[in-house]
Amino acid sequence: MEILECSSMIATKPVSTLMAYGSKMSKFNGDSLNDATSYYNVVRALQYLIMTMLYLSYAINQVC
């Protein structure tokens, strides 16, 4: 929840796919990223979350 709040994505709705099929991306569409720091903070938080889950699953497998 904290990651969603920090990235201003708390009100977003889940979807089954990341993009609509056949969509074209362009660097000229949408808003530009003014502050890359917030983007990097979200990426680091997601990396930390993934690594924590991997270590936890490894520990559980060793115990079982």
Backbone hydrogen bonds, N-H to C=O, Kabsch-Sander energy under -0.5 kcal/mol:
donor,donor_aa,acceptor,acceptor_aa,energy
5,E,1,M,-2.4
6,C,2,E,-2.7
7,S,3,I,-1.7
8,S,5,E,-1.3
9,M,4,L,-3.0
10,I,4,L,-0.6
12,T,9,M,-1.3
23,S,20,A,-1.8
29,N,26,S,-1.1
34,N,32,S,-0.9
36,A,34,N,-0.6
38,S,35,D,-0.6
39,Y,35,D,-0.7
40,Y,36,A,-2.5
41,N,37,T,-2.3
42,V,38,S,-1.9
43,V,39,Y,-2.3
44,R,40,Y,-2.6
45,A,41,N,-2.1
46,L,42,V,-2.3
47,Q,43,V,-2.4
48,Y,44,R,-2.5
49,L,45,A,-2.2
50,I,46,L,-2.4
51,M,47,Q,-2.5
52,T,48,Y,-2.4
53,M,49,L,-2.1
54,L,50,I,-2.2
55,Y,51,M,-2.5
56,L,52,T,-2.3
57,S,53,M,-2.4
58,Y,54,L,-2.2
59,A,55,Y,-2.4
60,I,56,L,-2.4
61,N,57,S,-2.2
62,Q,58,Y,-1.9
63,V,59,A,-1.7
64,C,60,I,-2.3
